[in-house]
């Protein structure tokens, strides 16, 4: 993403929040003392640090409470048809080898699927095919899919329903007004600035520090207790908001009557034939926490590739229709007037998926340049895990890399 995401998600360092004293933690086992030691809190606060994030992004289950998304025994086999990607690549006007291009873009791993087969796969920096990477806001596209399942199951009556129909605890807050579709499109109208900066007092830093780092409260607690309407009406303007996705996840939880991880295993992970268990990092220990729906899913790159290939195939995976075909189209094909997201931008945003102006390609994108890039025209899925120093702002060079990979796949 270009200027919009750069303005929305400029960051790096995080403040360490105030938490309960150690004696208070130990006297209340429901708070999960294992996860609330000062050492763990400090480690979580520094998980983005350059020079270390190549490693932390591979081991989030050692830093956070988690909930597993169980895979099944019927694995969707992805055949291999290796294609050489060696040659000269030009990125940012400089020519380099493929290995240098991967290093320039801070790759942790790359899987390329062409015509339903793995054409290329590599893992770097101590990772391998079994590594479950955190891919941050790539999770948003999965949450969107859970909404699609709940709608198809009749647990949500309509995307035109107000959020408060299912989450009455949001009445009187910023979420008292927007429809589910408004929230899917990041057009809730809630007052929110998606901006990270050391020492800042923005909502994102506050909630991240208290919910994810300090386990003081949950993301949806903030939405129910502190969210307020912004300057624009629901549905009126795009504003990238991780809180919106958290609310979608909590809405799904409410209507399904089970955890998001259980529902995801039942409806997606096992039917699609995912190879390995995935997991969500949580915004609190098991007794009180819930999945960090906005950016907390961890999975292998092959399973992310299966997810992308399933969408490329209209929701079909492992020999069956897993995601309804009409939901795939609704979620990824931009409606008239919704691409680009704002004047002068090149990207659109449908149902928690980024779309590209003048292209049929679309993508699930995450902080620090994580990708599930899907190009129906070329029958290609590219999954990339990265560990960049900058959380945003380097999408152009990754898109240059992807375009040149696609060109080589044609040869």
C-alpha positions in Angstrom: 0.0 0.0 0.0 1.1 3.5 -0.7 0.5 6.8 1.0 -2.8 5.8 2.7 -1.3 2.9 4.7 1.9 4.7 5.3 0.0 7.6 6.9 -2.3 5.1 8.7 0.4 2.8 10.1 3.6 4.7 10.7 5.6 3.1 13.6 7.9 1.3 15.5 8.7 1.4 19.1 6.0 0.6 21.6 5.6 1.8 25.2 5.5 -0.7 28.0 2.1 -0.4 29.8 1.4 -0.4 33.5 0.4 -3.8 34.8 -0.6 -5.3 38.1 2.1 -5.9 40.7 3.5 -9.4 40.8 1.8 -10.2 44.1 -1.6 -9.3 42.6 -0.9 -11.4 39.5 0.1 -14.4 41.6 -2.9 -14.2 43.8 -5.3 -14.3 40.8 -4.6 -17.4 38.8 -7.3 -16.5 36.2 -4.9 -13.7 35.0 -2.3 -16.2 33.9 0.8 -15.4 35.9 3.0 -17.2 33.3 2.1 -14.5 30.7 2.2 -11.5 33.0 5.8 -11.5 34.3 7.7 -8.3 33.7 10.1 -10.2 31.4 7.3 -11.4 29.2 5.6 -8.0 29.1 8.9 -6.3 28.1 9.5 -9.0 25.5 6.1 -8.5 23.9 6.6 -4.7 23.9 9.8 -5.2 21.9 8.7 -7.9 19.5 8.9 -5.5 16.5 12.5 -4.4 17.2 14.6 -4.5 14.0 17.3 -7.1 14.2 15.1 -9.4 16.3 11.8 -9.4 14.5 13.0 -12.0 11.9 13.0 -14.3 15.0 10.0 -13.1 17.1 7.7 -13.3 14.1 8.5 -17.1 14.0 7.8 -17.8 17.7 4.8 -15.8 18.9 3.5 -18.9 20.7 6.4 -18.5 23.2 5.5 -14.9 23.9 1.6 -14.9 24.1 -1.2 -17.0 25.3 -2.6 -18.8 22.2 -5.6 -20.7 20.9 -5.1 -23.5 18.3 -6.9 -23.9 15.1 -6.8 -27.6 14.6 -6.1 -29.2 11.3 -7.6 -32.5 10.2 -6.2 -35.7 8.8 -7.5 -35.1 5.2 -4.7 -32.9 3.9 -5.1 -31.0 0.6 -2.1 -32.1 -1.3 -0.3 -29.3 -3.2 1.8 -30.9 -6.0 5.2 -29.5 -6.8 6.3 -28.3 -10.2 9.5 -26.4 -9.6 10.3 -23.4 -11.8 13.6 -21.5 -11.7 13.2 -17.9 -10.6 16.9 -17.1 -11.1 17.9 -14.1 -13.1 18.2 -10.4 -12.9 15.6 -8.4 -11.0 15.2 -4.7 -11.0 13.9 -3.2 -7.8 13.9 0.5 -7.0 15.9 1.0 -10.2 18.7 -1.3 -9.1 19.5 -4.7 -10.8 20.2 -7.6 -8.6 20.0 -11.4 -8.3 16.9 -13.2 -7.1 18.6 -14.0 -3.8 19.6 -10.3 -3.4 16.0 -9.3 -4.1 14.7 -11.6 -1.3 17.3 -10.1 1.0 16.5 -6.5 -0.1 12.8 -7.1 0.7 13.6 -8.8 4.0 12.0 -12.2 3.2 11.6 -14.8 5.9 9.9 -17.2 3.5 8.3 -17.3 0.1 5.9 -19.7 -1.5 4.8 -19.3 -5.2 1.9 -21.3 -6.6 1.2 -21.4 -10.3 -1.6 -23.4 -11.9 -2.4 -25.0 -8.6 1.2 -26.3 -8.0 4.0 -25.1 -5.9 6.4 -23.5 -8.4 8.9 -22.2 -5.8 9.4 -22.4 -2.1 12.1 -21.1 0.2 12.6 -20.4 3.9 15.2 -18.1 5.4 16.6 -17.1 8.8 16.1 -20.4 10.6 12.6 -20.9 9.4 11.2 -23.9 7.5 8.0 -25.3 6.0 6.7 -26.1 9.5 7.3 -22.6 10.8 4.0 -20.8 11.8 4.7 -17.2 11.0 2.6 -14.3 12.3 1.4 -12.3 9.3 -0.4 -9.6 11.2 -3.3 -8.0 9.3 -3.5 -10.9 6.8 -5.7 -12.2 9.6 -8.3 -9.7 8.7 -9.1 -11.6 5.4 -9.6 -14.7 7.5 -12.0 -12.9 9.8 -13.9 -11.7 6.8 -14.2 -15.3 5.7 -15.6 -16.3 9.2 -18.3 -13.6 8.7 -19.1 -15.2 5.4 -19.6 -18.6 7.0 -21.8 -17.1 9.7 -23.9 -15.4 7.1 -24.2 -18.6 5.1 -25.1 -20.6 8.2 -28.0 -18.2 8.9 -26.4 -17.0 12.1 -26.2 -13.5 10.7 -29.4 -12.4 8.9 -27.9 -9.7 6.7 -24.8 -7.6 6.2 -27.2 -4.6 6.3 -27.9 -5.4 10.0 -26.5 -3.0 12.5 -23.6 -4.2 14.6 -25.7 -3.6 17.8 -28.3 -6.2 16.7 -25.7 -8.9 17.6 -23.5 -6.9 20.1 -26.0 -4.9 22.2 -23.2 -4.0 24.6 -22.0 -1.7 21.8 -25.1 0.5 22.1 -24.2 4.1 22.9 -20.6 3.7 21.5 -19.0 4.4 18.1 -20.4 1.1 16.9 -24.0 2.1 17.5 -24.8 3.0 13.9 -22.6 1.1 11.4 -23.8 -2.0 9.7 -21.8 -5.2 9.4 -21.0 -4.3 5.8 -19.7 -0.8 6.9 -17.3 -2.5 9.3 -16.2 -5.1 6.7 -15.3 -2.2 4.4 -13.4 -0.2 7.1 -16.1 2.5 7.0 -17.5 2.2 10.5 -17.2 6.0 11.1 -15.6 5.2 14.5 -13.1 7.8 15.8 -9.8 5.9 15.3 -6.3 6.7 14.1 -4.3 3.7 13.1 -0.9 5.1 14.1 2.0 3.7 16.1 4.6 6.0 17.6 6.8 5.8 20.7 5.2 7.8 23.4 2.0 8.5 21.5 -1.4 8.5 23.1 -3.3 7.3 20.0 -6.0 4.7 20.4 -4.0 2.0 18.6 -1.0 2.4 20.9 -3.2 2.5 24.0 -5.2 -0.6 23.1 -2.2 -2.6 21.8 -0.2 -1.8 25.0 -3.0 -2.6 27.4 -4.8 -5.5 25.6 -2.0 -7.3 23.8 1.1 -6.4 25.7 -0.2 -6.0 29.2 -3.4 -8.1 29.2 -5.2 -5.4 31.1 -8.4 -5.5 29.0 -9.6 -7.0 25.8 -9.8 -5.3 22.4 -13.6 -5.5 22.3 -13.8 -4.2 25.9 -12.3 -1.0 24.5 -14.8 -0.9 21.7 -17.7 -1.3 24.1 -16.3 1.1 26.8 -14.5 3.8 24.9 -15.2 3.9 21.2 -17.0 7.1 20.0 -18.3 8.2 16.6 -15.8 10.0 14.4 -16.2 13.0 12.0 -17.7 10.9 9.2 -20.9 9.0 9.2 -20.9 5.2 8.9 -20.3 4.0 5.3 -19.1 7.4 4.2 -15.3 7.2 4.2 -12.6 4.6 4.4 -10.5 4.6 7.6 -8.2 1.6 8.2 -9.1 0.4 11.7 -7.9 -2.7 13.4 -10.6 -2.2 16.0 -13.2 -2.8 13.3 -11.9 -6.2 12.6 -11.8 -7.0 16.4 -15.5 -6.1 16.6 -16.2 -8.4 13.6 -14.5 -11.2 15.4 -16.4 -10.7 18.6 -19.6 -10.5 16.6 -18.9 -13.9 15.0 -18.1 -15.3 18.4 -21.4 -14.1 19.7 -23.5 -15.7 17.0 -21.6 -19.0 16.8 -21.5 -19.6 20.6 -18.0 -20.9 20.6 -14.5 -19.6 20.1 -13.4 -18.2 16.8 -10.6 -20.7 16.7 -13.0 -23.6 17.1 -15.3 -22.2 14.3 -12.4 -21.6 12.0 -11.2 -25.2 12.5 -14.7 -26.6 11.9 -15.6 -24.4 8.9 -12.3 -23.6 7.2 -9.1 -25.3 8.4 -10.3 -28.9 8.4 -12.6 -28.8 5.3 -9.9 -27.0 3.3 -7.3 -29.7 4.2 -4.8 -27.4 5.9 -1.7 -29.3 6.7 -0.7 -27.9 10.1 -2.5 -26.5 13.1 -2.6 -22.7 13.1 -3.0 -20.6 16.2 -4.2 -17.2 17.3 -2.3 -15.1 19.8 -4.8 -13.8 22.4 -5.3 -10.6 24.2 -5.4 -12.3 27.6 -4.8 -15.8 29.1 -7.3 -18.5 28.4 -9.8 -17.7 31.2 -10.3 -14.1 30.0 -8.7 -13.6 26.6 -10.0 -13.9 23.1 -8.3 -14.2 19.7 -6.6 -11.1 18.5 -8.7 -11.0 15.4 -7.2 -7.9 14.0 -3.7 -9.3 13.4 -3.0 -12.4 15.5 -3.2 -15.4 13.2 0.0 -17.6 12.9 0.2 -20.3 10.2 2.6 -22.0 7.8 3.2 -20.4 4.4 1.9 -23.5 2.7 -1.4 -23.2 4.5 -1.6 -19.5 3.7 -1.0 -20.6 0.1 -3.9 -23.1 0.3 -6.1 -20.3 1.6 -5.1 -18.0 -1.3 -5.6 -20.9 -3.8 -9.0 -21.6 -2.4 -10.1 -18.0 -3.1 -8.5 -18.2 -6.6 -10.6 -21.3 -7.2 -13.8 -19.6 -6.2 -13.9 -21.1 -2.7 -13.1 -24.7 -3.7 -10.4 -26.6 -1.8 -9.5 -30.2 -1.2 -12.1 -31.3 -3.8 -15.0 -29.5 -2.2 -16.7 -26.1 -2.0 -15.5 -24.8 1.3 -16.3 -21.1 1.1 -19.4 -20.1 -0.8 -18.5 -18.9 -4.3 -20.8 -15.8 -4.0 -18.9 -14.8 -0.8 -15.6 -15.1 -2.5 -16.8 -12.7 -5.2 -18.5 -10.3 -2.8 -15.4 -10.2 -0.6 -12.7 -9.6 -3.3 -14.3 -7.9 -6.3 -14.6 -4.2 -5.6 -18.1 -2.7 -5.9 -18.5 0.4 -8.1 -17.3 3.4 -6.2 -15.1 1.6 -3.7 -11.9 1.4 -5.7 -9.8 3.3 -5.0 -10.4 4.0 -1.3 -9.7 7.7 -1.8 -8.8 10.1 -4.5 -5.2 9.7 -5.7 -4.8 6.2 -4.2 -4.2 3.0 -6.3 -5.9 0.5 -4.0 -9.4 -0.4 -3.1 -10.8 -2.2 -0.1 -13.6 -4.7 -0.3 -14.5 -7.0 2.6 -11.2 -7.0 4.5 -9.2 -7.6 1.3 -7.1 -5.1 -0.6 -7.8 -4.7 -4.3 -5.7 -3.1 -7.0 -7.0 -0.5 -9.4 -6.8 -1.6 -13.1 -6.1 -5.2 -12.1 -8.0 -8.3 -11.0 -5.4 -9.0 -8.4 -6.2 -8.7 -4.7 -4.4 -9.4 -1.5 -4.4 -10.0 2.2 -1.7 -7.7 3.6 -0.1 -7.5 7.0 2.2 -5.1 8.9 5.9 -5.5 8.2 5.0 -6.6 4.6 3.3 -9.9 4.9 1.4 -11.0 1.8 -1.1 -13.4 0.3 -1.1 -12.0 -3.2 -3.7 -13.5 -5.6 -3.7 -12.9 -9.3 -6.5 -14.7 -11.1 -5.4 -13.5 -14.5 -2.1 -15.3 -14.2 -3.4 -18.2 -12.0 -0.8 -17.3 -9.4 -0.7 -17.1 -5.6 2.3 -15.6 -3.9 2.8 -15.8 -0.1 5.6 -13.9 1.5 6.6 -13.5 5.2 8.9 -10.6 5.9 10.7 -8.9 8.7 11.3 -5.4 7.5 12.6 -2.6 9.7 9.8 -0.4 8.6 6.3 -1.6 9.3 4.8 0.0 6.1 6.0 1.8 3.1 7.7 -0.8 1.0 4.8 -2.3 -0.9 6.0 -0.9 -4.2 9.3 -2.9 -4.2 7.4 -6.1 -3.2 4.9 -5.6 -6.0 7.9 -5.1 -8.4 9.3 -8.4 -7.1 5.9 -10.2 -7.6 5.5 -8.8 -11.1 8.9 -10.1 -12.1 8.3 -13.5 -10.5 5.1 -13.7 -12.6 7.0 -12.8 -15.7 9.5 -15.7 -15.1 6.6 -18.1 -14.5 5.5 -17.5 -18.1 8.8 -18.5 -19.6 
